């Protein structure tokens, strides 16, 4: 009986798998949040992509390469 108590105490004190457990819990929480808010996240992502496509179609995307004689600040 003492042997079993010693084995149980050693398993309880051992922290080898603790880092893995913490990472798995964090991943599980992130997946749960993604599942709960999936419609909102998808709508937000499509809104961003839609705005980017609109800007590309309208040619309103400006490119400025800063240099010694160029000022890229908004006027």
C-alpha positions as CSV (number, residue, x, y, z in Angstrom):
1,X,0.0,0.0,0.0
2,X,2.9,2.4,0.8
3,X,4.3,1.7,-2.7
4,X,1.0,2.9,-4.3
5,X,0.9,6.0,-2.2
6,X,4.5,6.8,-3.2
7,X,3.7,6.3,-6.9
8,X,0.7,8.5,-6.7
9,X,2.7,11.3,-4.9
10,X,5.5,11.1,-7.5
11,X,3.0,11.3,-10.4
12,X,1.3,14.3,-8.6
13,X,4.6,16.1,-8.1
14,X,6.0,15.4,-11.6
15,X,5.7,18.5,-13.9
16,X,7.1,17.1,-17.2
17,X,3.8,17.3,-19.1
18,X,2.6,20.6,-17.5
19,X,3.9,22.8,-20.4
20,X,2.1,20.6,-23.0
21,X,-1.1,20.7,-21.0
22,X,-1.0,24.5,-20.8
23,X,-0.5,24.8,-24.6
24,X,-3.3,22.4,-25.3
25,X,-5.6,24.4,-23.0
26,X,-4.7,27.7,-24.7
27,X,-5.3,26.2,-28.2
28,X,-8.7,24.8,-27.0
29,X,-9.8,28.2,-25.7
30,X,-8.8,29.8,-29.0
31,X,-10.6,27.2,-31.1
32,X,-13.7,27.7,-28.9
33,X,-13.6,31.5,-29.3
34,X,-13.2,31.0,-33.1
35,X,-16.2,28.7,-33.2
36,X,-18.4,31.0,-31.1
37,X,-17.5,34.1,-33.2
38,X,-17.1,32.5,-36.6
39,X,-19.8,34.4,-38.3
40,X,-18.5,37.7,-37.0
41,X,-14.9,36.9,-38.0
42,X,-16.0,35.8,-41.5
43,X,-18.0,39.0,-42.0
44,X,-15.1,41.1,-40.7
45,X,-12.6,39.3,-43.0
46,X,-14.8,39.6,-46.1
47,X,-15.3,43.3,-45.3
48,X,-11.5,43.9,-45.3
49,X,-11.1,41.9,-48.5
50,X,-14.0,43.8,-50.1
51,X,-12.5,47.1,-49.3
52,X,-9.1,46.1,-50.6
53,X,-10.6,44.8,-53.9
54,X,-12.6,48.1,-54.2
55,X,-9.5,50.2,-53.7
56,X,-7.6,48.1,-56.3
57,X,-10.4,48.4,-58.9
58,X,-10.7,52.1,-58.3
59,X,-6.9,52.6,-58.4
60,X,-7.1,54.5,-55.2
61,X,-4.2,52.7,-53.7
62,X,-1.2,55.0,-53.7
63,X,2.4,53.8,-53.5
64,X,5.0,56.1,-52.0
65,X,8.6,55.2,-51.6
66,X,10.2,57.5,-49.1
67,X,13.5,59.0,-50.1
68,X,15.6,62.1,-49.6
69,X,13.5,64.2,-51.9
70,X,10.1,62.5,-51.4
71,X,7.6,63.2,-48.6
72,X,5.0,60.4,-48.1
73,X,2.9,62.2,-45.5
74,X,-0.8,62.7,-46.2
75,X,-1.6,66.1,-47.5
